Amino acid sequence: MSKPPHRLPHQLDPFRLAEAGVLLSGSLPLAQLRRLTPLLADDQGEIRLALQFDIDELKVPCMTGRIEADLQLACQRCLEPYLYKVAHNLALAWVRSDLEIERLPTRYEPYLVEATPVMLNDVIEEELLLALPQVPLHPDQSCSSKVVANAPQSTTAAVESRANPFAVLANLKTTRKSK
């Protein structure tokens, strides 16, 4: 029988939670994540998460779980906001040294704990930052017609009116064929 979930703490000792096999679930306001919010078009909403702390069969203290959020990102093509759904599965191993990192099974991402307590917001924020696209864009280029329609006409006209440097060669080719 599984243990009931605990409320989300601000600070935690991941090694103690792993030993106790604690399940944390709940939500965090997006506005609390100071590194993430500047990347968002709107910081309203929350992050939903379920995190299982455990010690695996190799005696590795770990945290597995899922993070879900609906983020408003600014499309870098049209600069309009769009909804980006995050559904991120994670498997972190809590380590204290580089030597422990080298010994980890590949199924885990290492999380180096230099001091306890660890701030839960920082861990979640780092995972969300890694889950974001490098260049936020509307899916399926749904904004491309707006961008083309808003393109400056002077640029298009300048490209069309510019003389083709190879036009002279084309004229030479046609005059030689006609002889």
Secondary structure, 3 states (H helix, E strand, C coil): CCCCCECCCCEECHHHHHHHCCEEEEEEEHHHCCCCHHHCCECCCEEEEEEEEEECCCCCEEEEEEEEEEEEEECCCCCCEEEEEEEEEEEEEEECCHHHHHCCCCCCEEEECCCCCEEHHHHHHHHHHHHCCCCCCCHHHCCHHHHHHCCCHHHHHHHHHCCCCCHHHHHHHHHHHHC
